[in-house]
Amino acid sequence: MPTPVDQEIKLDPKRYIVSKTDAKGIIEYGNDYFVEISGYKESELIGKPHNIVRHPDMPKVAFKLMWEHISKGDNFVAIVKNMAKDGRYYWVFTEFEPKVDALTNEITGYTAFRKAAPKKAVDTIAPIYKKLLEIEEEGGVEASEKHFKGLFEEKGMTYDEFVNDLVGNKGLFKAFFSAMKKLFS
Ligand SMILES: Cc1cc2nc3c(=O)[nH]c(=O)nc-3n(C[C@H](O)[C@H](O)[C@H](O)COP(=O)(O)O)c2cc1C
């Protein structure tokens, strides 16, 4: 894993970062922008587990919940801090989508569509992740999951709803995002 560098990569708000994996999260495809921003060569990404871009500031519980949803065949949205090969970071709003075989109903893989996360969303979520990470360091992912659940119970909303609200994923934005997803599906 590269050493994290506390420097942000500025993302083009108009471009999408798309990747596809097999059912185990092994990268099978990345669009040009994914390759460009990650700083890796395409050949370094294909065949690798998707945690190649994992940033150590991300709490484990976020991915645990993501996998719980997508492995059941549900979509999931998240705000994720990723790390490039040179250690710099970038924040993305990500929608994860399972691909289900129409005949067997089995999950054959997953696609992730990402856009630059708005600053307001990052400012809200970063302290929540920091706290979850601290809890994880003390009491493991069981402890951070309890905190996570308590937090969203208190807010009276799910993490998905919270994220969609934060990034304004509704109306035109949502329609455009769906259209982009269809292009890549
Ligand atoms: C389609 C897809 C896209 C993913 N994209 C990312 C990503 O951009 N960043 C990330 O850290 N993990 C991503 N993951 C999750 C990783 O597979 C992994 O679960 C996560 O990085 C946690 O790594 P760890 O289990 O080694 O802690 C993605 C998974 C899938 C299925």
The ligand as a MOL file (V3000), in Angstrom:
LIG
                    3D

  0  0  0     0  0            999 V3000
M  V30 BEGIN CTAB
M  V30 COUNTS 31 33 0 0 0
M  V30 BEGIN ATOM
M  V30 1 C -17.5730 -2.6960 -7.9380 0
M  V30 2 C -16.7780 -2.4270 -6.6900 0
M  V30 3 C -16.1090 -1.2180 -6.5580 0
M  V30 4 C -15.3550 -0.9290 -5.4310 0
M  V30 5 N -14.7310 0.2710 -5.3490 0
M  V30 6 C -13.9990 0.5650 -4.2500 0
M  V30 7 C -13.3270 1.8030 -4.1600 0
M  V30 8 O -13.4130 2.6540 -5.0370 0
M  V30 9 N -12.5730 2.0210 -3.0480 0
M  V30 10 C -12.4660 1.1150 -2.0450 0
M  V30 11 O -11.7550 1.3900 -1.0710 0
M  V30 12 N -13.1080 -0.0670 -2.1100 0
M  V30 13 C -13.8720 -0.3550 -3.1800 0
M  V30 14 N -14.5350 -1.5500 -3.2350 0
M  V30 15 C -14.5050 -2.4240 -2.0500 0
M  V30 16 C -13.2820 -3.3010 -1.9810 0
M  V30 17 O -13.5420 -4.4660 -2.7340 0
M  V30 18 C -12.9590 -3.6940 -0.5080 0
M  V30 19 O -14.0500 -4.3770 0.0570 0
M  V30 20 C -12.6420 -2.4620 0.3510 0
M  V30 21 O -11.6570 -1.6670 -0.2410 0
M  V30 22 C -12.1800 -2.8790 1.7530 0
M  V30 23 O -10.9800 -3.5420 1.6710 0
M  V30 24 P -10.5080 -4.5650 2.7750 0
M  V30 25 O -11.5360 -5.6540 2.8010 0
M  V30 26 O -9.1690 -5.0370 2.3450 0
M  V30 27 O -10.4890 -3.7890 4.0650 0
M  V30 28 C -15.2780 -1.8760 -4.3700 0
M  V30 29 C -15.9430 -3.1040 -4.5030 0
M  V30 30 C -16.6980 -3.3690 -5.6360 0
M  V30 31 C -17.4330 -4.6750 -5.7470 0
M  V30 END ATOM
M  V30 BEGIN BOND
M  V30 1 1 1 2
M  V30 2 1 2 3
M  V30 3 2 2 30
M  V30 4 2 3 4
M  V30 5 1 4 5
M  V30 6 1 4 28
M  V30 7 2 5 6
M  V30 8 1 6 7
M  V30 9 1 6 13
M  V30 10 2 7 8
M  V30 11 1 7 9
M  V30 12 1 9 10
M  V30 13 2 10 11
M  V30 14 1 10 12
M  V30 15 2 12 13
M  V30 16 1 13 14
M  V30 17 1 14 15
M  V30 18 1 14 28
M  V30 19 1 15 16
M  V30 20 1 16 17
M  V30 21 1 16 18
M  V30 22 1 18 19
M  V30 23 1 18 20
M  V30 24 1 20 21
M  V30 25 1 20 22
M  V30 26 1 22 23
M  V30 27 1 23 24
M  V30 28 2 24 25
M  V30 29 1 24 26
M  V30 30 1 24 27
M  V30 31 2 28 29
M  V30 32 1 29 30
M  V30 33 1 30 31
M  V30 END BOND
M  V30 END CTAB
M  END
